[in-house]
Amino acid sequence: MGGTHSVGRDNDELVDILVQEKYIESEKVEQAFRLVDRGDYISGFPNTQVYGPDQTLRKTDTTYAHLSAPCIYATVVETLDLQKGNSFLNVGCGTGYLSTVIGNIIGPQAINHGIEVRKRAVEHAYQCLEHYITQGIMFDASSLAIPIFVYGNALNIDTGYRKYDRIYVGAAVPQAHKHTFCSLLADGGKLVMPYLNKLVCVSYENGSYVCTDLLSVSFRPLLTKEMLASEDREEECEENDTILQIGTRVWTLQELCRLQVYRILGRERLANVRDLPISTVMQDFIVFYRDVTLPVTRERPTYEEPPPPPRSRIQAILQDPPPRIGEYMGLVERLLAERRNADVQSSDDEDDEMMGDDDRDEELEEASDSISSDTESDCDDEIADDEEDETMEGQDEDEEDDEENWHSASEDGDVVEEDGGSEEVAIVIQPPPDEDEPTEPAT
């Protein structure tokens, strides 16, 4: 990558050079590189080498620490076009530096896996991760997809077990295994790897692969079983012969709630989390692995003493989260309620006015319906009364007619036909008898 002669004195100056030389072009990539100090992942080198944009660092001691040139890493991250939620696989993760940088881009709930063929290198990667989480001044748990490092041979990975959106291979891929990593890509995925002395990008979409050359590079090849045997590491050779299936840790409800608290409070407010009116246990749970304290100056912390055992504190908190979750959930509900009240107050007022208008309209409609129903009921009653009166008057008139007919028929001695039947009845009116004559019984 020759041609770059500027050398940074610290991590910020290194990032400034990468931006100036156009290796870093996007703001999110620049921010991710500033969050992770390259000098915390390897020791024993002067700053002129650690923060040189084209300096590759490699240690041959028990840690097998290796860091590619910053300009290579910047080109890889820009080419991968990482998005929030992308699943990422780092083959030959080494110290875990690149995995941590990318973890700050893809977000806390994304998959971030790394495979390393040397067991001591995996231990060193977890030590560096522990140091970054517990002592790194730029650590932000609300934005980091915490890497999971696995010991094994990437050439034996189970290609049917999981697919990844983004893959980076940190060693030269043999021609016989180029399809191994291509088959790990999900639809729309991207793979960056050294192949035939070139750094290439393979894109997979709709069942077809497109390969693009990026730049000329020189990488050491991926270690195979035969290479491990030649280094007299028969024990690791046997262990690396197993098929790899990297699982995914499922997020607990407490962890998801904690991330929501981070988003509500923000980084600056988390610095004062110890002032919240909650118990110390809940404060420890909110700040995750560490007490988040922003220093006055951004000086890089010293790293002279050996770090604590790998993963000990991380595993302890993940496997045994603090108790009294109810108190913590109460804090979450209060914070969410305050935020909702502050953000949607004007919207609520408008909704209340609209609801008042709707209520008044409903009352008017109900009153109108009530009046209409009462009016119809009264009309029906009046009509029924009128009909009843008419009926009664008709019956009276019929009775009067019948009575008149009765009297006329009685006087004339005519036959009268009653309404209820067809039988004729003869009525005879005899004159009153004389007083002198005896009365005879009628026959």
C-alpha positions, 0 to 999 in steps of 0.5 A: 500500500506504499505511498502513505508517509504520514504517521499518527501519534494516536488513534484519532490522528490515524483516523484523520489520515485515513479520512484524508487519504480517502480510505474512509469515506462514510461518517459511520465508518469513521466513527466506528474506527474512532471508538476502538483504539488500535493500540489496545489490541497489540503491545510491544510496538512504538506508536509510529508503527501502531498508528501507521496507516500502512503498518502490519503488526504481527507477534510470534509469542504465545498470543499470535497477535496479528493486525493488518494495515489500517488502510486494508481494514478501512477498505474492507469496511467501506466495501462491505457497506455494513448496515444495522442488523447485518450478520457478520463473520470474521474468518481469522479474527485474530485479536478481534480488533476488526470485529469490534470496529464492525460491531459498532456499526451493525448494532447491538442486536446483530450477529457478530461471529469470529473464527480463529484457528489458534486457541491462544489467539482466541483467548487473547481476543477475549482479553482485548474485548474484556479490556475494551468493555471494562476500561475503554473510554469510548465503549457504548453498550447501546451500539455494540454487537458484542463479538463471539469468538470461536476456536476452530478451522474455518475450512470445516465450517458447516455451510448449511447451518447458517448464512451471513450478510457480510463476511471477511476472510483475513487470510489468503483463500486456497483455490480449492476452498473459494466456494466454501465461503461463497456458499455462506453468503445470504441473498444480497450478501457480500464477501471480501477475501484475499484471493490470488494475491488480490483483495476481491469482493464477491456479491451474491444476489438472486443466485448469481455471484459477481466478483470485483477486484479491489487492490493487490495484496499479500496475505498468509494462507489459511491454515489447513490441517496439513499446515498445523501438522507440520508445525507439530501441533497435533492436538490442535490439528485434531480439534480443528478437524471437527465441523463448526456450527456457531450458535447464537445467544438469544437476548433476554428480556432484561437485556432488551429493556436495558438497551431501550434505557440506553436509547432513552438516556443517551451516552451523556446521561448514562455517565450520571446513572449512579445518581438515579434513585434506584438500588446499587444492584439496578445501577450495576445492571443498567451500566451492563459490564462496567461503571460508565464514566466519561473522563475529562480528557481522552487519554488512552488508558495504560495497559501494563498489567496483564488483563483479567482471565478471558470472559470471566466477568462477561460470562458471570453477568450473562449467565447470572443477571442481577435480581430485582428485575421488577424495580428495573422494569419500574424504572423503564416504565417511568422513563418511557412514560416521561418521554411519551408525555414530552414528545406527544403532548401537542398531539394529545391536546389535538386528539382531546379537542377532536374527541370533545367534538366527537362527543358533542356530535354523539350527544346531539345525535342521541338527543335528535334520535330520542326526540324523533322516537318520542314524536313518532310514539306520540303520533302513533298513540294519537292515531290509535286513539282516533281510530278507537274513537271512530270505532266507538262512534261507529258502534254507537251509530249502529246501535242507534240504527238497530234501536230505531229499526227495532221500534219501527218493526215492533210498531208495524209487526214486520219481520226483522232480520237480526245481524247475528243470524239468518233466522226470521222471527215473527212478532205480533202485538195484541191489544190489551184485554178488556177488564170485563173479559177473562184473560185466557192463557196464550197458546 
